[in-house]
Amino acid sequence: MSLNRRELLKLLPATAAGTVSSGGYAAEAATGPALEYLLACSQLGFRPSSPKTLTLVPLGNSSHFPLRIPFHVQLAGYALPRKTIVPAAWKNPVGDWPYDLGTTPWAETEEVRRAKSIYSGELVRKEDRWGAVWQADFSEFQKPGIYQIETEWKFTLPFQIGDALYERILRGYMVYLSSQRAGCRVPGIRPAENTDDAVLDTDGSFVPVSGGWFDAGDARKNMALTSFHLEALTNLYEFTDVFRGQIREEIAWGNRWVQAMMTEDGNVWEDVGGGNLTGSYEHDWWNENHPGCAANNDGNRITDNIPMSGDERKIRTAYNPWVQFGFVRQQAMISRVVEETDAARCLALADKAWRYGAKRGHDERTMFVSGQLRAGIELLHANSHAVTSQEISLLARALLDRQDTGSEGLSHYFLEKDGKDAYRSIAFSCDPPLALLRLCELKLPGTEALLSEAEIAVKHHIDHFLLADAASNAYGVTPYGAYVRMNLPEAQTYRDAGRGRGVRTFIQPYNFQFMVHGTNGVLMHQAELLARAGRYFNERIYRHHAERLLQWSMGHNPTGLSTFTGIGWKHPVGFSMVNLKIPEAVLNGFAGRPDDSPYLQTTNQIQWNTQEVWGIPYIHAIGAITNL
């Protein structure tokens, strides 16, 4: 039978109010206008015991929203009945009417919906400094499965509840890291590149330092950042039983490059292909304790792979105490997981680098003190004779003395030398408290007198700074840092931290380099601290807040987007300067506007600030997950 146009139109469906849906919303419904909002939830999902938060974020004016909004948890692929008008021609169907799903009002009363749902609850309006949201805690729902949550006009993306949930991130990390290999062909990513690394920036001498990993979306091999993958890999090997063969292979690959970056006398070079400094070491190299960002990137190029042909990249030989003591720490750690012969070489090189760094000294900025302390702790734990417990105690005391001990407002963050400002770092924000926590974990002989004080310092930093300020927003986002000195306060917001000091959730855009950097690295380092402290102190609140920070980065945020590009279904556009798509990468993440509200580039225009892929958030996320 054939139908003419008029007869066919009679069979087309309509909404309950007789209008066709547009853009995923019904134009009008029996219960009133469709409300414009998104549902933010972790796209990875949750362990059964994890905290579970659902947030409704209004898109535009929220004044007509009710105070409470029902939601229902259903198995993914299932939904509650809607008031869709099914055409008369749809007879004896195998399945439901398949078009414009979820664009019309519910067909049943709330009482019936609750009876049919796996779990039901209400989103309740709450106000924070970023505006009104509707939020619900459904942590009591712990049944493993794959789910979606629906409200009348929206569905979350599918998510999982399961015990082995975080293995998905561990797998993603291993894929990402192997895709970042330098000096070899990576199938599907890049041909063999820079196998002829590199020549010294001093006299042009060739030194074979090929291998290792690229980072931050470009081709440079930055020891101050990228070498810390060795620490993440060691944590993975020691705390999990998955991917062990692949982990050891990746350690061996990276460590060949790292070990080649040390001179005979124990000096560890800064990086390969990073370019020349654009200013002096003391004043221009570091932005918020972020090493290498003032390099001009000269030499960050692809070469012909023929040694001494004249196009080799440069080794930047400038001395960096963070790199020096990071090398010690990494070699001491991986000596615990590699073969016996390799372990002996790691420790011998660590001893030599420690002696060189201790003799050369540094300017005692807080980052260097904590870096040296962490290196000494790992070296002494490896039974080295190059370092003594007295040296460890002196460094720990120096760090303890730099913790703010005020009783008004936020407190117990760490300060720079002489208290001139609070310690802040884009890449290693929690290194001081993590150094003290590691001292507590290992309880090294000769350091017992400091352990109680170190424990209190860690707990106070978490309780009176991180968690105290996290309460200022609905998502539990912890602060980027405190400020004793506030740059251009007339142009940007510093919230009151007490005693005339300020605090921001995100880096201040008007900084001395005008560098607006995403804070995924900061949050993941804080997640690592919270997870490690939760494990050490057996503190459930710390562990749960570590998971909340992971959830923020994987979709429970005002955009509903996951900054882990391998996790979930919706992400900002991630970008690399050397490859359009690096699989499973993590982005820089949210930056802050001058008023300290969150910003993430979502227009698909490429901009490095929030979209550039970066290894540091992964390194710290692995530290968090292996302690959860």
N, C-alpha and C positions, 0 to 999 in steps of 0.2 A: 504493500500500500504506500502510495506517495502522498505527501501533505503539501498544501500550498503555504505561502508565507504567513497568511493570517491564521491558519489552523496551527502552524508550528509555534507561533508566538504565544498562543493560548497555553501551550505546554511548558513554557519556560518558567523556572522558579523565581520567586521574589522573596524578599525578607518579610518579617512580620508586619512591617509598616508599608509594604508594597514598593520598596525601593531596592535597587540592586546595589550590592556592596561595592565599595571602591577603595583601592589601596589597602585592603586587609581589614577595613572597618565598615560596618553597616552605616549608611548615612543617617539613618534614624531607626529607632527601635521602639517597641512597645513600652519599654521602661525608661525612655528618654534618650538623649544623644549618646553616641558611643564615646567613651572617655579615651583620650589620647595619652598613652603611657607605654613604658617598657617594663618588663619584669626582669630584674637582675638576679642572677643566681650563679653559683660556680658551674662552669661548663664541664669541668672534670667530674664533679660530684663530691661524694662524701664517704668517709669510712662510717660504719654503723655508729661508732662512738663520737664522731666529729660534731662540733657545733654546726648547725644548719640554719642559714638565714635566707629569707626571701625578701627582696626589696622592690617595691613598686615606685618607679620614678616618673612623675608627671612630665609630659612633654607640652609645656605651655602653662596656661592658667589652671591652677588646681582648686580654685575657690568653690567649684561646683561638685567636687568629689565628696562622697560621704565620709564620715569619720572612720568607719570600719568597712572593709571590703572582703567578702568571703573568697577563699581559695580552696582548691581541691587537688590532692595528689592522685594521679592515675598512672597505670602502666603506660609507657610510651606506646603510641599507636591507638590508644583508646581515649574516648572523651565522653563527657556527659551529653545527653540529648539536647539539641538546639531547635529553635522554632522555625527551621527551614521548611518552606513549602515545597514539597516534592511534586514534580510534574505528573500528570495523569498517565503519561506514557511509560513511567518508571514502574513496571509491574513485575512482580515475582523476582526481585533482584537477588543476585548472588551476594552483593555487598550493599552498604549504605550509599545514599546519594553522595557523590564524591567531590562536588565542586564548592568552592568558596567556604571551606570549613572554618568554623569558629567565628564567623562574621555576624552571627545573629544571636539574640539573647537565649539564655537557657530556657528549656521547655518545661521545667519542673520547679517545684518549690524548693527552698533551701533545705527544708527538712528531708525531702526525698533525695536531694543531691548528696547530703551528708550520709544517708543510708547507703547510697550506691558507691561512694568514694572509698578509696583505700585509707585516706587520711584527709581530714578537713581542718580548717582553721580560719583565722581572720587577720588580715593586714590592718594594722592600726596606725593612724596618723601620728607622726612625730616631727618635731622641728629641730633642725640643727643649723649651724652657721652657713650651710650650703643650701638651705631651703627646706621645704616640706617634702617628706617621703612617707610612704606607708610601709610598715615593716612587720615581719612575723618571724618568730623563732619556732622551727619545727624539729628541734634536736631530738625530741622524744621518738620521732619516727625513725626506726633503725632497720627495717626489713630490707635485706639485699634485693636488688633488682634494678631495672632500667625504667626511669619514670619521666613524666612531665607534670608540671603544675599548671592548672588553668584557673584564670579568673574569668569574669563574664566576657571580656573583650580581648584577652591575651593569653598566650601559652608561653611557658619558658622553653628554652631549648632542652632537648633530652639530656638527662644526667644519670649517673650511676651511683648506687650505694653498694659498697663492697669492701672487703678486708684488704685486698691487694691493690687498691686503687692507685697508690703512688708509684707502683711499678711502671705505670704508663709514662710518668715523668722521667723515671730512670732510663727507660728505653729511649725516650725522646732525646735525652741528654747524650747518650752514646751515639745516636745517629747524627745529632748536631756536631758533636766534637770530631767524629771521623770525617764529616763533610768539610770541616775547617782545616784539614791537614794541608800543610805547605810542603813544597819540594817534591811532590809526587802527583800522579794523575789520580783524580777522584772521579770515578765514572758517574756521569749524569750531572756533575757539578762543574769541573774544570779540567783542562789538560795539565800535564806536568808543567809546573811553573816554579821559577826561582830555585832551581836545583843547584845554581852556582852561587848561592849566598856564601860569603859576602866579603867586603874589604873594610879595613879599619878607616874610620873617619880622620885618623891622625896622619898616617903615612901611606895609606893605600895598600897595605899588605893584605894578601888574601888569607882568610881563615875559613875553613869548611864548617859552616854553621847552618847548613840546609836542614829541613825538617821542621818539626814543631807544628804550631797552629797559627793560622791567621785569627784576627779578632776584630770586633766592632765594625764589621762590614767592609773592612779594607784589608790590604795585603801586608801591613806591618806586623811584626812579631814583637809584641811589647812585653818584656819580662816582668814589668811592674804589675801587670794585670793577667796576661795569658798564662804565665807559668803556674798560676795558682790552680789551674786545672789538675795539676799533680796532687794537690791536697784534696780536691773533690773526689778524684779517682781513688785515692787511698781511703777516704771515708766510705766510699761505696764498697770497696773490697772488704773492709773490716766489719761493716755493719749489715751487709746483705749477702745473700747466697746466690744472687742472679748475675748473669753476664760476666762471671769471674774471668773466663778466658779472654774475653774482649777487653776487660778492664786492664789486665796485665799487658796485653798487646799495646793498648793505648798509652799506658805508663811508659813502656819501653820506647815507643815512638817519640813522645814528647821529651823524655828525659835525655835522649841523645843530643837534642838541640840545647836543652838547658845546661847540661854539663859542658858542652862545647863553648859556652859563653863565659867561662871562667879562665883567667890567666894563670900562669904557673905560680905566681905569688899569692893567689887567692882573691884577686879583684874580680867581681862579677860585672860584666858590661850591661848597659841599660836596655838596648833593643836593636832590632834589625829593620832597616827601611823606614825608620821613624823620622828621619830628617834631622836638621840642625835645630838647636834651640833658637827661639826668636827673641830671647832676652836673657837676663842673668838667672842662674840657678836659684838664688835666694828669693828673688822677687817675682819671677814670671813663669817659672816652670809649673807651679802648683796652683790649681784653682780648687778651693774647698778640699784640700788634701787629695787631689786627683792628679796622679802623676802622668806626665807626658802630653798633656792637652795643649801645651804651648809650642809643641814641635811644629815645624812648617810643613811636615809630610813630604819633604823632598826625598826622592829615592823610593817612594811607595809605588813601585811600578813593576811590570812584568818584564823579565829579562830573557835572553836567548838561551839560557841554560848551559852556556859554554864558559867554564872558568877562565878568568883573566882575559876575556875578550874586550873588556873596557866598559861594559854596561852593568857591572855588578852593583848590587845595592850596598849601602853602608851599614857598618856596625857603629852605633852611637856609643862611644866609650865613656861618656860623662858618668861620674860616680853617683850612685843613688843608694843611700843606706837602706831604703825600703826593699829594693831589689836584692841588696847584699844579704840582709837578714832573712828575706823571704826565701832565698836560695837555701840557706842553712836549714830553715824550718821544713822546707819541702824535702830536702835530701834525707833529713833525719826521719821524717814520717814514712817515706816510701821505702826506707831500709827495712821496715817491718814487714813488707809484703812482697819484695822481690827475692830472687834466688840469692843464696848465701854469698856467692862471689860478687854479684852486683851490689848486695847490701854493704859489703866491706868497702867497695869503691864509693858508694854514696856517703858513708860515714867519714871516710878519709877526706873527701872533698868538703863535706860540711864542717869538719874540724878546721880545715885550712881557711875556709871562707869566714868562719867565726873569728878566728884569730886576726885575720886581716881587718874585718869590720870593727872589732873591739879596739884594735890599735889605732885605726884611722879616726874613729869617733864620728860624731855628727853634731848638729846644732840643737839637739835635745827637744825638737818639736814632739808633741805627744804621739804622733803617728810613728816616729822612729823609736821612741821609748817602748811603745807597745809591741812594735815589730821585733825589736831586739829581745824583749822579754819572751815573746812567743817562740822565737827561734831558740833561745837558751833553754826554755822548758822542754822542748822536743828533743834537743840535743842531750840534755842531762837524762831525760827519760830513756834515750837510746844507749845509756851507759858510757857516754863520751867523757874523756878526761880533759877536754879542751875548755870546759866550762865548770864552774863551781856553784854550789848552792848559795854561797855568799853573794856571788854576782847576781843570781836570780833574785835573791831577797832584796838587794839594793834597787834593782830595776822595778820590782813589785812595789816597794815602798815609794819610789818616785812617782809611779802611776797612781797609787792610792792617795798621795798627797795632792794630786791634780783633780780630784773629784770634788765638785761643789757640795757643800754640806749645809746649805741654807735651809731654813725651816719655813720660809714664806714663799708661796707660789710653787712653781715647778722646781725640782732640785735634783741633785745627785747625777747630773750629766757631768761629763769630763771637760776640763779646761785645757787650753793651750798653756805653754810655758809662761810663768809669771801672771797667769790669770787674765791675759790681755783680751781673750775672747774664748768662747766655748769651742770645743773640738767638734768639727763637722767634716764629713767625708762623703763624696759621691759614691765611691766604690767600696770603702771599708769603714762604714759608719760605726760599727760595733766592735772594732778591734780592741779598744781598751778593756771593756767589760769581758770580752771573750778571752783575753789574755789572763785576766784574774780568775775567770771560771775554769780555764784549763789548769791553772795552778791548783785549784781546789780538786778537780777531777783526779789528778795524778798523785797528789799528796807526796811530793818528792821529799826524801830525807833532807833535813836541814832547813826546810821552809815551813815547818809546822807552826811556828809562832805567828805567821801571817794569815793562816788559813781562815780563822774565824772572821778576821777583819775583811778578807777578800770576799767571803760569802756574803757578809752584810752589804758590802759595796755593790755586788752584783744585784742582790735583791732590791736594794734601794734604787738603783738605776732603773730597774724594770718597773717597780711599784710607783715611785715618785716622779718619774719622768715619762717613760714610754707609755705605760698604761694610763697614767694620770691625764696625759694630753690626748690619748686615743679616745677618751670619753667625749671629746669635743665634736666628734662627727659620728654619724649613724653607722658607718662601716667599720669603725675601730681602727682607722688608719693612724699609725704611730708617727711621731714628728720627725721631719727631716733633721731639725737641730734647734738648739737654743742659741741666743745671741746676746753677748755682752755689749758688743759694738754693732749698731744697726746702720747699715749703709742706706742712704737716701730714704729715710722713713717717711718723708713727705710724698714719695712716689710709689711706695709699696707698703703693704700691711704687715706689721709684726704684732701678733697677738700678745697680750700681757702674760709674761712668765713670772711676774713678781720681782720686786727689788729693782725696778727700772730696767729689767731685761725683757727680751722678746723671744718668741718662738714661732716657727713656721712649719706647716706640714710639708711644704714643697720648697725647693731652693728659691732664694730670692732672685727674680729675673734681673734686677739691677745690681749685678755683682761686678767685680773689677774687670772681668773679661767679657761681661755681657753674654754669658754662657748659660742658656736655659736648658738644663739637662733633666731628662726623665729620672724618676726615683725608684725604678724597679730594683736596682742594685741595693739601695738603702733599705727598702722594705724586706727584701729577701735576706739581707744580713741580720736585720732585726728579728725576722722569723727564725733564723738559725740560733740566735742568742736565746730567744724564748723557748725554742724546742730543746736546746741543750740544758738550759736552766730548769725547764720543766722535768726533764729526765733526772737531773742531778738532785733537785730538791723534792722530787715526786710531787710537783705542783700542777694540778690539772688546769688551773686558770692559765698558766703560761703556755702549756701545750695547746690549749684551745685557741689562744690568741695567735699563736704561730700559724695555726690552720686558717684563721680568719684572714691573715695577711696573704697567704697563698690563694685563698678564695678570691680576694680582691683582684689579684693579678690574673685570675682565670675566669673573670666575668662578673663577679659580684661587685660592681662599681657603677657609677652613674651612666656609663655608655653601654653597659651590658656586654662589652667586648673582652675577649681573652687576649692578653698580651703574650701568652705562650702560643705561638702560631701552630704548634702541633696538637694543641689541646682544644677540643670543642669545634664549633662550626663557624663562628663569627669572630673576626679579628680586625684590627686596623691593618693597613698595608705595611708589611714588614719589608725592609729594604737593605740591600748590601751594595757597597760601591764596586765590588768585584764580581758579583753574581746576582742575578735578579732574584733568585729564590734559593736560600739556604734552608734545607728542610729542618723542621722542628725547632726553629730559632726562637729566642725570647727577645722582646723589644725593650728599649730604654724605659718605656712606660710613661705614666702620668707625670707631667710637669705642672707647675702652678702658675696661675695668673698673678698679677701684682697684688690682688686682694686675697691671695692664698686659697683660692678655689681651684679644684682640679681641672686640668686640661689635657686632652688627648687628641691628636690630629686624626680626624675621621673623614676628611673630604676626599681622600685618595691622592691628594697632592703629596709628593714626597718631601719630607723634611726630617733631618737627622734627629732633632731634639727628642721626639717621643717614638719615632718609628725605626730608628736604626737598630739592627740586631746587635746583641752584645753578649759576651760570655759570662760577665760578672754576675748577673742575676741568676744564671744557671748554677754557677759555682756555689753560691750561697744557698740556693734552693735545695741543692743536694745535701748541704750541711744540715739544713732543717729537716728534710725528709728522713735522712738516716738516723735522726734522733727522735723521730716520731714513731 
